[in-house]
Amino acid sequence: MLNLKYLACGLLFFVSFQTVLAQLGFSHELGVIAGPLQFRSDFGVSDNSETNFGNSGFGVGVVHYLNFAYRADCNCYTTDTYFNDHFKLRNELSYNKTNLEHLGRWVDPSKTSVEAQQLRGHKGIAENLDIGTQLEFFPLSIRSFQAFGYRFAPFASLGVHYTYFTPEVSTTYANPDPTAVGDVTDPSNFYSAWEPGSVDASPGSTFSIVTGAGVRYKLDKLSDLMLDFRFQYYFSDWVDGLNHQLESNKHNDWLVWVNIGYIYYLN
């Protein structure tokens, strides 16, 4: 499970950051997001639909937006520039969790080798706490959207997140060799083609690139619904607790997340 100390530090940083932003005079939006995700890792077969749908999880988060088109201190619009009318700054604190297992042809029931048994017995959990910032671009006017000029406002985003990960590893396979340790610290319980040290459930941290696209729907003057499709690429291959370093392992861990959000305008 995630260490509560790191969660508390993340929340404190998030609240402090919002306090600083509040002094700038721009208007603010606060929301919640939640939805399913696919965690693409070293578990299973790359680009295999059974693996991708089988290794699916869920994420939730809190988001804050800095709206440059409106000023809270004077209850008026800002200077009409392209940036103010087409960009928002999104700050986020989110959490996601995915149960992982090896799926695909290498663990088909017809496979009875020791290697197949090792893969079938190997399970994992990817559990991540994220905090970061994205810049969102709205091709249509933000002012017109707020004034009900149209109900839908598409957007694209790009940003950087910091992730604290706490993976978990387990296996039901036990090496029959009486000299084996017989637990997850023993490499002989895992796929024999992997190098020793390929399985490591130590907690750690990394940065990631986050990009996505979505759309907002105007509910009323002070609230929107949001649909957001995200791609997140980590700068580490240990987020899932597995880095088998075979030739097929060409990428670090990454995920795709479809979330639905509710956004409320504070000013």
Summary of the structure (lengths in Angstrom):
residues: 267
radius of gyration: 22.1
end to end distance: 36.8
largest distance: 75.8
contacts: 848
relative contact order: 0.19
helix: 18%
strand: 47%
